[in-house]
Amino acid sequence: MEKLCNMVDNAEYAKIVSHHFPDYVLEVMANNSRELADRLAHTKLSNEGVERLVKAFDSNIITMGDLLHITNYSLVSGGSEKYFNDYFSSIAAGLDTQTASRILVAAKFEDWSYNEIYSMVKSGAYQVGDNTFVALDPDVAREINKLGIELFAYDKSNDFYLVKDIEQTIADGDSITFSRSALAVKINEMRSNPDWEDFRNYIAEDMEDIEHMTVDGLVEAYQEYRVEELNIELSRKVDRNFEAFIHGIREQGVDEAIKCSYEITVKTNIQSYIESEPADITEEQYGALMSAENPLDEIYSAWLKREYLKTYDDIPKAMEYAADSILEQQKRSKSKNEDILADKPQLPKKKGGAR
């Protein structure tokens, strides 16, 4: 105690004594900096909480920097203490102690729990600094800004402001906040898609009320966009199939054209429908049609096999049936190949040894 008494002034020493810290904690305080002693003198953490942190430091689980960061923000309240179990569990799982300590302090001021912030940071969409703020990753902030969604930030003086120049805000090192964490995480996940930039520009221009976009709304918009893009690809392939079909009919003369009049009519309608609007089929079904050498013939064949398909509005059903037929063929082919490999006799392995 004498060493500790000489380290701090009388007022701080009196504060330390009033906490009734165990001797172990007092010894660690005395053997380290006055800064630590000062912060523990005024901490609002419980004695049990202080002892747990000090033991973690003394056991090299956390650093002095971590201990000082946590205790510095415990001078007003000890609100972070309820997350100590989560804090130490995440460190044991491999999270670096600086990030863990920043998350612990941030959880005291944010509406998110420790594990929620940990998950947000782990996703790459957010980061935590030494200023208690949970901020967007700069690249994610740029994407959200390009979507036309308003962003706010805290500057170095903790003043809150509307972001007008995203690059200046990032250059200044200000903390860009965004409370809709699930949306930010989803945007961060989707921005790795090869077509993200085109999709982002698409919804930024066409989506109404984008300011209130939800995760479900974003996913639904992307699915619609993907279907439209796949339909464009399918339309181009069907156009080529149709041109080749008409060219072949013309080469065979008028009689062949008359003979094939029904086929010409149906295929014209199929080509026209696909060109004009997407069908209500899945991405997988679009992929199946695209995998066919001649999707136009596949759709026409599905049409012929079902007499109840008669009108222009029935074309999507023919597309669906054709796609499902292709998928079933692919499934059977894959299963057959697997059976062949399973039945193939295995050559005995050569014994090792000197040559």
Secondary structure, 3 states (H helix, E strand, C coil): CHHHHHHCCHHHHHHHHHHCCCHHHHHHHHCCCHHHHHHHHCCCCCHHHHHHHHHHHHCCCCCHHHHHHHHHCCCCCCHHHHHHHHHHHHHHCCCCHHHHHHHHHHHHHCCCCHHHHHHHHHHCCEEECCCCCEEECHHHHHHHHHHCCCCEEECCCCCEEECCCHHHHHHCCCEEECCCHHHHHHHHHHCCCCCHHHHHHHHHHHCCCHHHCCHHHHHHHHHHHHHHHHHHHHHHHHHHHHHHHHHHHHHHCHHHHHHCHHHHHHHHHHHHHHHHCCCCCCHHHHHHHHHCCCHHHHHHHHHHCCCCCCCHHHHHHHHHHHHHHHHHHHHHHHHHHHHHHHHCCCCCCCCCCCC
